[in-house]
Amino acid sequence: MAGWGTGSFENEDAVNWLGELHSIQPEDLQKILSHAADEADYLEAFDASIVIVVAEVMAALKGVAADAVPPEIIDWVAKSKATCTPDSTHLAIRAVEKVRRNSELKDLWLQAEGLNEWTASLQELQNRLAS
């Protein structure tokens, strides 16, 4: 996985999606998380990358943003009237768990021998969401 990092914002799909965040509504975030957590059997790499970024947006809404949160998320949170309810938090945690257990990203990191670092990054996100 050359050119990628294990962090939430260290891949091209995530960066590209952040460029569209200004046009995303709070209900769109819920749909993305719900699809990942409840509907998808297996998440392709693109979808899994987006789920992670959406979960990071939810963490920022909760006030537990990542240390290196991109300015697009900071701006969106400041302008949006969205909140992160307990149900939204639980949904985000479940969606990240789906990515961690059953996604193409997991398979790619396993092949690239970066699975442990990537898994730790996702666990840290889940911990922030659960706090």
Contact map, one row per residue, 1 for C-alpha under 8 A:
11110000000000000000000000000000000000000000000000000000000000000000000000000000000000000000000000000000000110010000000000000000000
11110000000000000000000000000000000000000000000000000000000000000000000000000000000000000000000000000000000000000000000000000000000
11111000001000000000000000000000000000000000000000000000000000000000000000000000000000000000000000000000000000000000000000000000000
11111100011100000000000000000000000000000000000000000000000000000000000000000000000000000000000000000000000000000000000000000000000
00111110011000000000000000000000000000000000000000000000000000000000000000000000000000000000000000000000000000000000000000000000000
00011111010000000000000000000000000000000000000000000000000000000000000000000000000000000000000000000000000000000100110010000000000
00001111110000000000000000000000000000000000000000000000000000000000000000000000000000000000000000000000000000000000010010000000000
00000111111001000000000000000000000000000000000010011001000000000000000000000000000000000000000000000000000000000000000011000000000
00000011111001100000000000000000000000000000000000001000000000000000010000000000000000000000000000000000000000000000000000000000000
00011111111101100000000000000000000000000000000000000000000000000000000000000000000000000000000000000000000000000000000000000000000
00111001111111100000000000000000000000000000000010000000000000000000000000000000000000000000000000000000000000000000000000000000000
00010000011111110000000000000000000000000000000000000000000000000000000000000000000000000000000000000000000000000000000000000000000
00000000001111111000000000000000000000000000010011000000000000000000000000000000000000000000000000000000000000000000000000000000000
00000001111111111100000000000000000000000000000011001000000000000000000000000000000000000000000000000000000000000000000000000000000
00000000111111111110000000000000000000000000000000000000000000000000000000000000000000000000000000000000000000000000000000000000000
00000000000111111111000000000000000000000000000000000000000000000000000000000000000000000000000000000000000000000000000000000000000
00000000000011111111100000000000000000000000000001000000000000000000000000000000000000000000000000000000000000000000000000000000000
00000000000001111111100000000000000000000000000000001000000000000000000110000000000000000000000000000000000000000000000000000000000
00000000000000111111110000000000000000000000000000000000000000000000000100000000000000000000000000000000000000000000000000000000000
00000000000000011111111100000000000000000000000000000000000000000000000000000000000000000000000000000000000000000000000000000000000
00000000000000001111111100000000000000000000000000000000000000000000000110010000000000000000000000000000000000000000000000000000000
00000000000000000011111100000000000000000000000000000000000000000000000100010000000000000000000000000000000000000000000000000000000
00000000000000000001111110000000000000000000000000000000000000000000000000000000000000000000000000000000000000000000000000000000000
00000000000000000001111111011000000000000000000000000000000000000000000000000000000000000000000000000000000000000000000000000000000
00000000000000000000001111111000000000000000000000000000000000000000000000000000000000000000000000000000000000000000000000000000000
00000000000000000000000111111100000000000000000000000000000000000000000000000001010000000000000000000000000000000000000000000000000
00000000000000000000000011111110000000000000000000000000000000000000000000000000000000000000000000000000000000000000000000000000000
00000000000000000000000111111111000000000000000000000000000000000000000000000000000000000000000000000000000000000000000000000000000
00000000000000000000000111111111100000000000000000000100000000000000000000000000000000000000000000000000000000000000000000000000000
00000000000000000000000001111111110000000000000000000000000000000000000000000000000000010000000000000000000000000000000000000000000
00000000000000000000000000111111111000000000000000000000000000000000000000000000000000000000000000000000000000000000000000000000000
00000000000000000000000000011111111100000000000000100100000000000000000000000000000000000000000000000000000000000000000000000000000
00000000000000000000000000001111111110000000000000100110000000000000000000000000000000000011001000000000000000000000000000000000000
00000000000000000000000000000111111111100000000000000000000000000000000000000000000000000010001000000000000000000000000000000000000
00000000000000000000000000000011111111110000000000000000000000000000000000000000000000000000000000000000000000000000000000000000000
00000000000000000000000000000001111111110010000100100000000000000000000000000000000000000000001001100000000000000000000000000000000
00000000000000000000000000000000111111110000000000000000000000000000000000000000000000000011011111000000000000000000000000000000000
00000000000000000000000000000000011111110000000000000000000000000000000000000000000000000000001000000000000000000000000000000000000
00000000000000000000000000000000011111111000000000000000000000000000000000000000000000000000000000000000000000000000000000000000000
00000000000000000000000000000000001111111110000000000000000000000000000000000000000000000000000000000000000000000000000000000000000
00000000000000000000000000000000000000111110000000000000000000000000000000000000000000000000000000000100000000000000000000000000000
00000000000000000000000000000000000000011111000000000000000000000000000000000000000000000000000000000111000000000000000000000000000
00000000000000000000000000000000000100011111101100000000000000000000000000000000000000000000000001100111000000000000000000000000000
00000000000000000000000000000000000000000111111100000000000000000000000000000000000000000000000000000011100000000000000000000000000
00000000000000000000000000000000000000000011111110000000000000000000000000000000000000000000000000000011100000000000000000000000000
00000000000010000000000000000000000000000001111111000000000000000000000000000000000000000000000000000000000000000000000000000000000
00000000000000000000000000000000000000000011111111100000000000000000000000000000000000000000000000000000000000000000000000000000000
00000000000000000000000000000000000100000011111111110000000000000000000000000000000000000000000000100011100000000000000000000000000
00000001001011000000000000000000000000000000111111111000000000000000000000000000000000000000000000000000100000000000000000000000000
00000000000011001000000000000000000000000000011111111100000000000000000000000000000000000000000000000000000000000000000000000000000
00000000000000000000000000000001100100000000001111111110000000000000000000000000000000000000001100100000000000000000000000000000000
00000001000000000000000000000000000000000000000111111111000000000000000000000000000000000000000100100000000000000000000000000000000
00000001100001000100000000000000000000000000000011111111100000000000000000000000000000000000000000000000000000000000000000000000000
00000000000000000000000000001001100000000000000001111111110000000000000000000000000000000001000000000000000000000000000000000000000
00000000000000000000000000000000100000000000000000111111111000000000000000000000000000000001101100000000000000000000000000001000000
00000001000000000000000000000000000000000000000000011111111100001100000000000000000000000000000000000000000000000000000000001000000
00000000000000000000000000000000000000000000000000001111111110001000000010001000000000000000000000000000000000000000000000000000000
00000000000000000000000000000000000000000000000000000111111111000000000000000000000100011001000000000000000000000000000000000000100
00000000000000000000000000000000000000000000000000000011111111111100000000000000000100000000000000000000000000000000000000001001100
00000000000000000000000000000000000000000000000000000001111111111100000011001000000000000000000000000000000000000000000000000000000
00000000000000000000000000000000000000000000000000000000111111111000000000001000011100000000000000000000000000000000000000000000000
00000000000000000000000000000000000000000000000000000000011111111000000000000000001100000000000000000000000000000000000000000000100
00000000000000000000000000000000000000000000000000000000001111111000000000000000000000000000000000000000000000000000000000000000000
00000000000000000000000000000000000000000000000000000000001111111100000000000000000000000000000000000000000000000000000000000001100
00000000000000000000000000000000000000000000000000000001101111111110100000000000000000000000000000000000000000000000000000000001000
00000000000000000000000000000000000000000000000000000001001100011111100000000000000000000000000000000000000000000000000000001000000
00000000000000000000000000000000000000000000000000000000000000001111100000000000000000000000000000000000000000000000000000000000000
00000000000000000000000000000000000000000000000000000000000000000111110000000000000000000000000000000000000000000000000000000000000
00000000000000000000000000000000000000000000000000000000000000001111111011000000000000000000000000000000000000000000000000000000000
00000000100000000000000000000000000000000000000000000000000000000001111111000000000000000000000000000000000000000000000000000000000
00000000000000000000000000000000000000000000000000000000000000000000111111100000000000000000000000000000000000000000000000000000000
00000000000000000110110000000000000000000000000000000000000000000000011111110000000000000000000000000000000000000000000000000000000
00000000000000000100100000000000000000000000000000000000100100000000111111111000000000000000000000000000000000000000000000000000000
00000000000000000000000000000000000000000000000000000000000100000000111111111100000000000000000000000000000000000000000000000000000
00000000000000000000000000000000000000000000000000000000000000000000001111111110000000000000000000000000000000000000000000000000000
00000000000000000000110000000000000000000000000000000000000000000000000111111111000000000000000000000000000000000000000000000000000
00000000000000000000000000000000000000000000000000000000100110000000000011111111110000000000000000000000000000000000000000000000000
00000000000000000000000000000000000000000000000000000000000000000000000001111111000000000000000000000000000000000000000000000000000
00000000000000000000000000000000000000000000000000000000000000000000000000111111100000000000000000000000000000000000000000000000000
00000000000000000000000001000000000000000000000000000000000000000000000000011111110000000000000000000000000000000000000000000000000
00000000000000000000000000000000000000000000000000000000000000000000000000001011111000000000000000000000000000000000000000000000000
00000000000000000000000001000000000000000000000000000000000010000000000000001001111100000000000000000000000000000000000000000000000
00000000000000000000000000000000000000000000000000000000000011000000000000000000111110000000000000000000000000000000000000000000000
00000000000000000000000000000000000000000000000000000000011011000000000000000000011111111000000000000000000000000000000000000000000
00000000000000000000000000000000000000000000000000000000000000000000000000000000001111111000000000000000000000000000000000000000000
00000000000000000000000000000000000000000000000000000000000000000000000000000000000111111100000000000000000000000000000000000000000
00000000000000000000000000000000000000000000000000000000000000000000000000000000000111111110000000000000000000000000000000000000000
00000000000000000000000000000100000000000000000000000000010000000000000000000000000111111111000000000000000000000000000000000000000
00000000000000000000000000000000000000000000000000000000010000000000000000000000000111111111100000000000000000000000000000000000110
00000000000000000000000000000000000000000000000000000000000000000000000000000000000001111111110000000000000000000000000000000000010
00000000000000000000000000000000110010000000000000000000000000000000000000000000000000111111111000000000000000000000000000000000000
00000000000000000000000000000000100010000000000000000110010000000000000000000000000000011111111100000000000000000000000000000000100
00000000000000000000000000000000000000000000000000000010000000000000000000000000000000001111111110000000000000000000000000000100110
00000000000000000000000000000000000010000000000000000000000000000000000000000000000000000111111111000000000000000000000000000000000
00000000000000000000000000000000110111000000000000100010000000000000000000000000000000000011111111100000000000000000000000000000000
00000000000000000000000000000000000010000000000000110010000000000000000000000000000000000001111111110000000000000000000001000100000
00000000000000000000000000000000000010000000000000000000000000000000000000000000000000000000111111111000000000000000000000000000000
00000000000000000000000000000000000110000010000000000000000000000000000000000000000000000000011111111110000000000000000000000000000
00000000000000000000000000000000000100000010000100110000000000000000000000000000000000000000001111111110110000000000000000000000000
00000000000000000000000000000000000000000000000000000000000000000000000000000000000000000000000111111110010000000000001001000000000
00000000000000000000000000000000000000000000000000000000000000000000000000000000000000000000000011111110010000000000000000000000000
00000000000000000000000000000000000000001110000000000000000000000000000000000000000000000000000001111111010000000000000000000000000
00000000000000000000000000000000000000000111100100000000000000000000000000000000000000000000000001111111111000000000000000000000000
00000000000000000000000000000000000000000111100100000000000000000000000000000000000000000000000000000111111100000000000000000000000
00000000000000000000000000000000000000000001100110000000000000000000000000000000000000000000000000100011111110000000000000000000000
00000000000000000000000000000000000000000000000000000000000000000000000000000000000000000000000000111111111111000010000000000000000
00000000000000000000000000000000000000000000000000000000000000000000000000000000000000000000000000000011111111100000000000000000000
10000000000000000000000000000000000000000000000000000000000000000000000000000000000000000000000000000001111111110000000000000000000
10000000000000000000000000000000000000000000000000000000000000000000000000000000000000000000000000000000111111111110010000000000000
00000000000000000000000000000000000000000000000000000000000000000000000000000000000000000000000000000000011111111110000000000000000
00000000000000000000000000000000000000000000000000000000000000000000000000000000000000000000000000000000001111111100000000000000000
10000000000000000000000000000000000000000000000000000000000000000000000000000000000000000000000000000000000111111110000000000000000
00000000000000000000000000000000000000000000000000000000000000000000000000000000000000000000000000000000000011111111000000000000000
00000100000000000000000000000000000000000000000000000000000000000000000000000000000000000000000000000000000011111111110000000000000
00000000000000000000000000000000000000000000000000000000000000000000000000000000000000000000000000000000010011011111111000000000000
00000000000000000000000000000000000000000000000000000000000000000000000000000000000000000000000000000000000000001111111100000000000
00000100000000000000000000000000000000000000000000000000000000000000000000000000000000000000000000000000000000000111111110000000000
00000110000000000000000000000000000000000000000000000000000000000000000000000000000000000000000000000000000010000111111111000000000
00000000000000000000000000000000000000000000000000000000000000000000000000000000000000000000000000010000000000000011111111100000000
00000000000000000000000000000000000000000000000000000000000000000000000000000000000000000000000000000000000000000001111111110000000
00000111000000000000000000000000000000000000000000000000000000000000000000000000000000000000000000000000000000000000111111111000000
00000001000000000000000000000000000000000000000000000000000000000000000000000000000000000000000100010000000000000000011111111100000
00000000000000000000000000000000000000000000000000000000000000000000000000000000000000000000000000000000000000000000001111111110000
00000000000000000000000000000000000000000000000000000000000000000000000000000000000000000000000000000000000000000000000111111111000
00000000000000000000000000000000000000000000000000000011001000000100000000000000000000000000000000000000000000000000000011111111100
00000000000000000000000000000000000000000000000000000000000000000000000000000000000000000000100100000000000000000000000001111111110
00000000000000000000000000000000000000000000000000000000000000000000000000000000000000000000000000000000000000000000000000111111111
00000000000000000000000000000000000000000000000000000000001000011000000000000000000000000000000000000000000000000000000000011111111
00000000000000000000000000000000000000000000000000000000011001010000000000000000000000001001100000000000000000000000000000001111111
00000000000000000000000000000000000000000000000000000000000000000000000000000000000000001100100000000000000000000000000000000111111
00000000000000000000000000000000000000000000000000000000000000000000000000000000000000000000000000000000000000000000000000000011111
